[in-house]
Amino acid sequence: MKAVVYDRYGSPDVLRVEDVPTPSPGVGQVRVRVAATSVNLSDWECLRGSPAYVRIGGLRSPAHRILGSDIAGVVEEVGPGTSRFRPGDEVYGDNLALMGGFAEHVVAAEGSLAPKPAGLTFAEASTIPQAGVIAWQGTSKVEAGHRVLINGAGGGSGSFAIQLAKRRGAHVTGVDNAAKQQHMQSMGADHVIDYRRDDFTKPDQPYDVVLDLVAHRSVFAYRRALARGGTYRCVGGSVPALLRVVTAGWMVGRLTRRSIGVLVVKEGPAHFEPFAALCVDGQVQMPIERTFTLDEVPAALAHVGEGRALGKVVVTPSGQTGSVS
């Protein structure tokens, strides 16, 4: 089978398309013929080997030769001990533990997958498991009338989070670069900020909820942005910023009657299927900006990693967005 592989951390230039053996499913696993794999910022981080925490399990060289976790496709073969799926079933899920989605076939744990809703294309389904869950859990504290800020709102999780916060009746401010202002507004943002020009941690009026998808500031800056009783949660960002939130955020928040911490994302079908139901019902848009082929994976990763993606980017091995060839 064809797959995009790499053997050392670096730029997209270290990626190459190779013919590699088609994997066989082990105990509790299934092999899926990949129809679509969405690109996440985590793929870019694993390619670069930065932040440092992505090197856990692979300090000097990547733990997985093939990137891509959010997959959608058709079950081809089931391994021993599986009972939920059969060959021919359409599935999707977050294969973060095994990766391998930027290929024609991938092996995944049966428990990481769910039946693909008939109302979603493979490309649409692939955008949900990681980005949808982050948005869903990151906006869980939002209530009607809240002032909500989402930092990194122009990407996949941010685009979903804007819509979810608006559904809950919040006033939403989106933060990203200037090129994403119109996109954030199209997702429903009431106000947009270009982080290169304005400091969102110095608002005219503080926020009740801040979801930070690219944390790089100090705990005290985040405290300043929050109203008393407000909630700040980050997921992703620089190691120093995350460490500051983990070590000092709790105390600073407690002393100032605010909740400051890291969003601990719960994974698996039980957590992404409720969000998928909203997408099927048309209550949440699926913002797919572009699709790429396997040969174009380096460009797809750069597009996301360099902050140019408007919503989600998807890789389709067959070159089609709705079916498996």
Number of C-alpha atoms within 10 A of each C-alpha: 11 17 26 24 20 21 16 17 20 16 14 17 9 14 22 16 17 13 11 12 10 15 14 14 20 16 12 16 23 29 24 28 25 30 31 37 33 33 33 23 20 21 21 24 20 22 28 20 22 16 15 13 14 18 19 11 11 15 13 12 14 21 18 18 16 22 28 28 27 28 36 34 30 24 23 20 17 24 17 11 11 16 11 14 19 14 13 13 15 22 25 31 31 31 25 21 11 17 21 27 33 30 29 21 25 28 26 28 21 23 16 19 25 22 18 22 17 10 14 16 17 30 28 26 28 31 31 29 30 28 26 27 26 26 26 22 19 29 24 13 16 22 18 12 13 19 22 27 32 31 21 23 32 32 28 30 26 30 31 29 33 30 23 25 29 22 15 16 14 23 20 27 23 32 27 22 18 14 14 24 20 14 19 29 18 14 24 21 27 15 14 24 21 16 15 10 9 11 13 22 18 13 12 8 10 20 25 23 29 27 27 24 23 18 23 16 16 16 24 15 13 22 24 16 23 29 17 16 14 23 23 28 23 23 17 18 15 15 15 14 17 23 13 17 26 15 12 16 25 17 15 17 24 12 10 14 16 21 21 25 21 20 17 12 15 13 17 18 20 13 18 23 20 13 22 25 15 13 21 17 10 11 14 20 15 22 19 17 13 14 22 24 19 21 17 16 25 21 15 23 25 16 17 22 19 10 16 14 22 24 25 28 25 27 31 29 28 17 16 17 18 15 16 17 10
